[in-house]
Amino acid sequence: MMSRLAIALVLGLLTGARAQLLLHNVTRPPCDAPDVKAAALVAQDYLNGQHTHGYKYALNQIDNIKILTKPDGSEIYLMEVDLLETTCHVLDPTPVANCTVRPKVVTAVEGDCDVVLRKVGGVMSVTAFKCKTEESTEDLCVGCASLLPLNDTAGLAMVSASLVTFNNRTGKESLFAIMEVGRMSTQVVSGGARYLAEYVIVETNCTADDSDDNCVPLTNAMAQRGFCQVAGVSSLHSIQCNIFAASSMMPIVDTNGTVPVPAPVVHVHAGNLPKVHGLRHHKLTALHDPDLSGLLSAESGESGESEESIVPVVPVVVVPVGTEAAPVFVVDPVVGTDAPVVSGVVKREAPDSPAIVSAPLVPVPVCPGKKIFF
């Protein structure tokens, strides 16, 4: 009997030691810790590099962070981040840090993303992500502009008319074609409906002197591209276009100066305006998990929270001398391991009052972090 009792006690001690070791392999630092923020900016830049349509997104808040330390010393960052759409198109060379976040009053667009990053030798890289993109309908007002589907007929008619206006101003320079409509909205004013639109243009092989209407958009990296904003109606509108320098099509370094961001490849809608299935905004790339990591959580939508090797601490209850309780041992499975946990009730010298002894508590994580914008 004593031999079996001794074996059970040793097993409990060994299992507890293993539980403590595994527990220390998972850390949950504050969401606003400097290294966590740096990882979030790497995630932001990577997501923008994968996002080939619409606008750049800026980090707004870090919702959650877990860091898994592997036996080889590498670290896996499991992050949940909130992003906000900016007014900079993905072709705009302006760094995200200098882009304006679109305010709620004009229908902000939010991205909720789960990101898995790997840190080896101090170098951080993204290995998987999953994102959900949706409109923020808060703080909308009566009379404010409301988003239209990107294939709205009246809105596209104004876009086409405004492009003719712009091309008529170019003189003998190259004519431009529509590359992508980024956003359209409408607003009710005293004179009726007023439209607002943003779209990308690309240089074609035609000039103003050409009589051939079959202009072909240029697809080479040095072709001029621009971003236009227009307001009004087809017959009367104002338009302003910003032409990007050809050098902006080359890879740039964004935000923290460490992550090269490739020039996005945006599809050219040659000959026809884009028809985007009634969507009102461009979505972030939804999923990228080539190695099927299984580490993406439920924050961005479709899958459940992954189980990790976070082992609960087993408390040891000390019973004062004088009680008649016999030692009792209960064997339970440990989450994420094949080993059992043995919890015991053992007689000890009685203090003045019963005492409960447990392993050190894990610090409560300071998450989510502070919002940068709203």
N, C-alpha and C positions, 0 to 999 in steps of 0.2 A: 504493500500500500504506500509506504513512504517512498519507495523507488518511483512509482508512478507519479506521485505528487511532486517529486524533485524534477522529473522529466517535464511535467507540465509547467513548472515554474521557469525552467530554463528556456522552454519553447516560448513562453510569454515574453521573457526578457529579450530573446533574439528577434522575435517578431516586432516588438516595440522599437528596437533599435533600427530595424529595417524600415519601419513606418516613418521614423524620424528622418532617416536618410532620404527616402523618397519625397517626404514633405518638403525638405530643404531644396529639392530639385525644381520646385515650382514656386516662383515668387510673384507677388502682386504689388508692384510699386505704385506710388501715386500716379494718377493719369497725367499730371502736369509736370512730372519729373523731367529734367532736361534730356536724358537719353530717350525717354518715351516720346517726347515732342519731336526729337530728331528722327526717330523711327516713323512717326506719323507724317512728317514732311516727305520722307522717302516714299511712303505709301501714296501720298497726294501726287507727287510728281510722276510716279509710275502709272497711277490710274489715269492721269491726264495724257500720258504717252500712249496708252491703250485706247483712249477715247478719240475716235477719228472723225466725229461729226459734232456739230454744235459748239459748246463753249467750254472753257476751262473751269475747273472747280477748285475752290479754296477750302482748306481745313477750317472747320468751325468749332469742333469739340471732339475730345477723345472720351468715348463712353466707357471703355473697359480695356484692361491690359493684363495679360498673363505671360510670364516668361518661363519657358522650360529650358533648363540647362541639361545638355546631353553629356554622356560620359567623355566624349572627345573634347569637351570645352566649348563647343558651339552652342548658340542660344536660339531658341525659336520664340518669336514674339507673336502672340495671338491678340490682335487688336480689333476693336470696334470703333469706327470713326464716323463722324458726321461731316459732310461736305456741303458747300453751297455754290450754286452756279454763279459765275462772274459775267461781266459784260464783254470779256475778251474771248474772241473766237479761238478755236484750237490752232488756227493758222497765224494768229496774232503773236509776234515775237515778244510782246511784253511779258516779263516774268509774272507769275501768279501773285507774288507778294505786292505787285504794283497794280493789280487789276481791281476794279470796283465790284464788290458783291452786289448782285441784283437785289434791291429792297423788296420787302414783302408786299408793298402797296402795288407793285406792278406784277405780282404773282412770282414769288421766288420759287426756285426749284431746288430740292434737297436730295442729296445722295447719302444713303446709309450703307456703309460697307464693312464687311468683315475681311480682314487682311492678315495673311500669314507671312511673316518675314523671317529670314534666317541671317544670323550674325556670325560671321566666321572671320577671325583675325581682325576684328574691328570694322569689317566691311558688311554693310547691310544690303540685303537684296530681297525682293518680293518673290515668293514662290507660289502663292495662290491668293485669290480674292473672290468675293461675291458681293454684288451691289444691288440695291433697290433704289430707283429714282422716282420721285413723285413731287407733285406741286404742293406748295404751301398756300392754303386758301385763307390763312389768317390775315386780319387787318385789311381786307379788301373793302373798298368804300363805294357808295352809290356814285356813279359817274366816272369811276376809275376805269381804265382800260382793262379788258378781259381777253385772255388768250383765245386765239382761233386755231383750229386744226391747221397743220402745215400745208394741207392741200385745199384750203378754202378758196372757192372760185373767185369771189370778189377781191379777196386779199391778193391772190396771184395776179389778177388783172392789173391791180395797181403796181405790183412789183414789175411786171412786164413793161408797163407804160413808163415807169420811172427809169428803167434801164435804157429805154430809147432816149429819154431826156439826157441821161448821163453820156451816152455814146455820141449824141449830137454835139456835146461840148468838147469832145476830144480832138476835133480837127482832123489832121492827117495821121494821128497816132492809131495804134491798134484798137479795134473794137473789142468789147468785152461781152462774155456770155454769163448766164447764171450758173454758178457752181453748186450752190446749196442755199436754201432758205433756212435761216436759223430760228426765226421767231416771227409770228404775226399776231396782232391783237386789234381789237376794235374798241372805239369809245363813242358814246352818244354825246353829241354837242348840239348847239342851237340849230345848226344847219343840217343836222342829220347824222348819219354814221360817218365817223372818221377812222381811217385805218393807219396802223403803224406797222412797219416791217423792218426786219434786219436780214440781210442776205450777203452771201459771198459771191464775188465775180472773178472770172479768170480770163486772161488774154486769149484772143483767137488769132487765126491766120488772116483775118480780114482787116482792112483799114477803111476809113470813111470814103475813100475814092473807089472802093470795089463795088461793082454792081451786082456781084454774086451774093445772094442772101444765105447761101449754104456755108456759113462760117463754122470752122471746126475749132473747138477749144484746144489750146496747147496743153500737153500733159507733161512736158519736161520740167525738171526741177527749177529752171531759171525763168519759167513763164511768170509774168506778173499776175498777182492776185490782189484782191482788195475786199474791203468790208464796207457795205453801204447801209445807211439808215434813211428811211423814207417815211413821210407822214402826209396824209391827205386822202385824195381819191384819185381814180384813174385820170380824170380830166384836169385836176388841179392838185399839185403836190409839191413838196420840197424834198430835195435829196442831197445827201452829203456822203461822199465815199472817201475812204482812206486806203491808198494803194500801198501794199507792203513792199519793202525792198526785196529784190531777188535774193539777197544774202540771208533773209529771214527764213528761207526755205531749208537752210542748212541746219544740222543738229545744234541745239543750244543747251546751255546748262541753266537749270531753273532753281529758284528758291534758295537752297542751301549750298549751292556751288559744288556739289559732289555727285549729283546724279545727271548723266547726260540724257537729254530728252530728244528722241528722234523727231524729225519733222513729220507731222501727221500726214497720212495719205488720205485725202478726202475725195470721194467719188465725184466725178464730173458728170452732171446731168446733161449730156450733149443732146441738143435738139428739143428737149422737153423740160418743162418745169417739174420739180420733184413731187411725187405723189406718195405721201408717207402714211397711208392707212389711217388717217384721222388723228394721228398723234399731235399733241399740242406742244411738245418739247422733245429735244433729243436726249435719249437716255444714256447713262454710263454703260459701258460694257458690263453685262450682267454676271458672267461667271468665267473664271479662269482658274483651273485646278488640274493641270496636266498630269500630275503624279497621284491624283486621287488621294490627297493627304488625309481626308477625314477630319481635318482640324477646323473647318469653317463652322461657326456657330449659327444660331438661329436669328441673329439681329437683322440680317438683311433679307430674311424671308423664308426660303423653302425647306431647309433642313433643320434637324434638331440639334441641340447642344451636344458637342462631342464629349465623350468620357475620357478623362485624363487620369494619370496615375497620381492623384492627390489622395493621400491616405489619411483617414481620420485618426486623431490621437486617441489612444485607449486609456481611459481613466482608471486609476487604482484606488479603490475605496478602503480606507483604514478604519477598522472597527475597534472601539475601545476594549481593553481587557475587562473581563467581567461579564461580557455577553456570552451567550452560549452558542452563537452562530458558528457553525463549522465552515472550514474553507470550502468554497464553491467555485468551480471553474467552468466557464462557458466558452465554447469554441464557436466563433463566427467567421464567415469569409471576409477578407479584406477587399474593399473596392479596388478593382484594377490589378489584383495580384492573385496568385494561386495559394498563398500561404494563409493559415488561419490566424485569428487574433485571439489571444487567451487573456481574459480579464479575470482577476482574482479578488477574493475577499480574504484578507489575512489578518490574524490577531497581532497587535503591536502594544507597546506600552501606552497606557491611556494618558493623554494630556488632560488638561482641565476640562476641555470640551472636545467633542468629536471634530476631527479635521478631515477635510476632503483634499486630496493631493492630486493634481493633474499635471500633464505636460504643459510647457509654456504655450500660451495662446499665440496664434498667428495674428500679426498686426492687422487691424481693419484697414482695407485699402481705401485711399482717398480718390474715389471715382463716383460719378463721371467728373471730368475736368471742367474748367471754366469755359464758358462760351466766348468765342472771340468776337462774333458779330451779333447774332440774335438767336 
